[in-house]
Amino acid sequence: MKAWLVGLGLLPLLLAGCGQASSNGATNSTVQYDAALVSQGRTLFSTTCYVCHGKNGQGNTGPALWGPNSSVQGFSQFSDLEQFIQANMPQNNPGSLSPTQALAAASFLWKQNHRHGS
């Protein structure tokens, strides 16, 4: 009974990580998902990123971005992934993505990796 009550008390904390993806510039980001950002990131991936990272994120000339060999798993903080994308992607024109595009791409990739917080 006591364990059940403790578990029930933790439920709001577990649910707090769901919703919209936004780092708000925080270095210790608890990611929440915004459906519009994830959708924008999915569109960006399917029009730009897939060339190097594969249609299904499996990797091509660039590393896998989701699945068992995902390079995204190497980022422990959402904001680090967002900043990396902003500064380094796409490979043929680094830094050309707007901050919103970088946020959208990071949101999509974080969600594809089933990561709901840091």
N, C-alpha and C positions, 0 to 999 in steps of 0.2 A: 504494500500500500504506500509506504513512504517513498519508494523508488518511483512509483507511478506519479505521485504528486510532484516530485522533483522534475521528472520528465515533462509533466504538464507545464511547470514553471519555465522550462527552457524553450517551449514551443514558440513563444513570441520572438525569442532571439534567433531561432532557426529560420523563421519566416521573414525576418527583417532583411535577409540577403536576397530576396526575390523581388522582381519588379523591373526597374530600368537600369541600364548600364550607364553609369556615370561615375567618374572619379573625382569630379569637381576640383581637379588639381591636387588632390590629397595624395600623400605618399603612402599612407596606410589606408588603402582604399577598401571599403566594403562595397562591393559592386552590386548595384541594383540595375535591373534591365528595363530599358525604355524600348517598347516594341517598335517604335518608329526608327530609332537609331539602329537596332538590330536589322531591321528591314533595309535601311540605307546601306549598312555594312554588307549585307548579303548581295545587294545589287552591285556595289562597288567591287566585291570579290568576283562576281560572275562576269563583270565587264573588264576588269583590269588585272586582278591578282591571280586569276586562274591560269594565266599563261605560264607563270613560273611555278605556281604552287599546286597545279592540277585542278581539274573540274570538281573533284571531291575532296580537295585539301590534302591529298595523299602525297604531294610533292612531285616535282618534275625537275626543272633546273634549279628550283628553290626548294627549301625544306618542306616537309609535311607540316600542316598547320592544325590538323586535328587527327584523331586516331592514335594508335599505339606508339607511334614515333613522333608525336607532335612537338615541334620546337616551342610552341606556346607554353607548354608545361614548364619550361625553364624560367618563365616569368612568375615570380611569387606575388607580385603586385600588379594590379590592373594598370595603374598609372605608368609603370615601367614599360609595359607593352604599348600603351598609347603613345608614349614619348618615343619609343624605338620606331614605331611605324611612322610617326610624324617626321622624324629626322632621316630615316633610311629608305623609305619606300615611296614609290616603286623603285626597284633596283636601277632601272634605266633613266630615272629622273628623281633622285632622292630629294626629299623635302618639298616636293611639289604638291603634296596633299594639303588641303586646308585643315585647320584644327578640327573642324566638324567631321571631315572625311576620316581623319585619323581616329577620332573618337568612335565613329560609326564602325570602322573596320575592326577596331579593338573590341567593341561591344559584340559584334558578330562572332569573332574568333573566340572570345572568352566564353560566350554561350555555347559555341560548337564544342568546346572542351568541357562542357558541363560544369563549369566553375561558377559558383554562386557567391563567392566572397573570397577574401584572402586569408 
